[in-house]
Amino acid sequence: MTGRALMMIVLFASTVFAQGKADEQALLDLHSKAREAHLKGDADMLAQTVADEHVDVGRGKFNRVTREQLRERFTKVFATRKYSKWDNVVRPVVHIAPDGKTGWMAVQLAATLTVTEDGKKPETINFDMAWLANYEKQNGQWRMVAISYNVPSGK
């Protein structure tokens, strides 16, 4: 192998590695955006992190959910639930497929929210949750396409 060929291989490998790190950071940035959305109670911001449609797996069932359905659901959730904590227990684990088109992220959080419903005293709830989310790069942007989670009922 010539020096030039070896240099081309090293350059290619470096570029692939750098892109993988950039994609990993992009998924971590989506996670940070989801955290901010929960703490602000911003359903629009949360909806920006998902694909036009994604698969939602949890609480013993799965559903296909559109971005608009997610926005509507979390608008209702945030109307009565205010998050004051939504923090990683451990650093999320991110994996990007070798082709750079798909990836996944495993997350474990500790959260605190206060539920305020008409006619009831506000209730503060601390809980843990975890999920595995799948992502696709769509038109150059990472979007969540599936999530499987364990969140205590009612949270």
C-alpha positions in Angstrom: 0.0 0.0 0.0 1.3 3.4 -0.9 1.6 6.3 1.5 -1.0 8.1 -0.4 -3.5 5.2 -0.2 -2.9 4.9 3.6 -3.4 8.6 4.0 -6.7 8.5 2.1 -7.9 5.6 4.4 -6.9 7.5 7.5 -8.6 10.7 6.2 -11.8 8.7 5.4 -11.9 7.0 8.8 -11.3 10.3 10.5 -14.2 11.9 8.6 -16.6 8.9 9.4 -15.6 9.1 13.1 -16.1 12.9 13.2 -19.5 12.6 11.5 -20.5 9.8 14.0 -19.6 12.1 16.9 -21.6 15.0 15.3 -24.6 12.7 14.9 -24.2 11.5 18.5 -24.2 15.1 19.7 -27.2 15.9 17.6 -29.2 13.2 19.4 -28.0 14.5 22.8 -29.1 18.0 21.7 -32.6 16.6 20.9 -32.7 15.1 24.4 -31.7 18.5 25.9 -34.4 20.1 23.8 -37.0 17.6 25.2 -35.8 18.4 28.7 -36.2 22.1 28.2 -39.7 21.5 26.7 -40.7 19.5 29.8 -39.4 22.1 32.2 -41.0 25.0 30.3 -44.2 23.1 29.6 -43.8 23.8 25.9 -45.6 21.1 23.8 -44.6 22.9 20.5 -40.9 22.6 21.4 -41.3 18.9 22.3 -43.1 18.2 19.0 -40.2 19.5 17.0 -38.1 16.5 18.1 -40.2 13.8 16.6 -40.9 12.6 13.1 -44.2 13.3 11.3 -45.3 10.0 12.8 -43.7 7.8 15.4 -44.4 4.6 17.3 -45.1 5.0 21.0 -44.7 1.8 23.0 -45.5 1.9 26.7 -48.0 1.0 29.5 -48.7 -2.3 27.8 -49.6 -1.1 24.3 -48.3 0.7 21.3 -49.8 3.4 19.0 -48.8 5.3 15.9 -48.7 8.9 16.9 -48.5 11.9 14.6 -46.5 15.0 15.5 -49.7 16.9 15.9 -51.2 14.3 18.2 -48.1 14.4 20.4 -48.4 18.2 20.5 -52.1 18.0 21.5 -51.4 15.3 24.2 -48.6 17.3 25.8 -50.5 20.6 25.6 -53.1 18.8 27.9 -50.4 17.2 30.1 -48.6 20.5 30.6 -51.9 22.2 31.5 -52.1 20.3 34.7 -48.5 19.1 35.3 -45.5 21.3 35.9 -42.1 19.7 35.8 -39.5 21.1 38.2 -37.0 18.3 37.7 -36.2 16.2 34.6 -32.6 15.1 35.1 -30.4 12.3 33.7 -29.5 9.7 36.3 -26.7 8.6 34.1 -25.4 10.0 30.8 -27.7 8.8 27.9 -26.2 6.0 25.8 -26.3 6.9 22.1 -25.6 4.6 19.2 -25.4 5.7 15.5 -25.6 3.0 12.9 -22.6 2.7 10.6 -24.5 4.1 7.7 -25.3 7.3 9.7 -29.0 7.1 8.9 -30.4 5.6 12.0 -29.6 5.6 15.7 -30.9 5.0 19.2 -30.6 6.5 22.6 -31.2 4.9 26.1 -32.2 7.4 28.8 -32.7 7.1 32.5 -34.2 10.1 34.4 -35.3 11.2 37.8 -38.3 13.7 37.6 -40.4 15.8 39.8 -43.7 17.2 38.8 -46.6 19.0 40.5 -50.1 18.1 39.4 -52.7 20.9 39.7 -56.2 19.9 39.0 -59.4 21.9 39.6 -60.8 21.5 43.1 -57.8 19.5 44.3 -54.8 20.4 46.4 -51.6 20.4 44.3 -49.6 17.2 44.5 -45.9 16.9 44.0 -44.7 13.6 42.6 -41.1 12.3 42.4 -40.5 9.4 40.0 -37.9 7.6 37.8 -38.4 6.7 34.2 -36.4 5.2 31.4 -36.8 4.7 27.7 -35.2 3.6 24.5 -35.8 5.9 21.5 -35.1 5.2 17.8 -34.1 7.9 15.4 -33.8 8.5 11.7 -32.0 11.2 9.8 -34.8 12.7 7.7 -33.8 15.5 5.2 -30.6 16.0 7.1 -32.3 16.3 10.5 -32.5 13.7 13.3 -36.1 12.9 14.3 -37.4 10.3 16.8 -39.4 7.6 15.0 -40.1 5.2 17.9 -40.0 5.2 21.7 -40.4 2.4 24.2 -40.6 3.5 27.8 -41.5 2.7 31.4 -43.1 5.7 33.0 -45.3 5.2 36.1 -48.9 5.4 35.3 -50.3 8.9 35.3 -47.0 10.7 35.0 
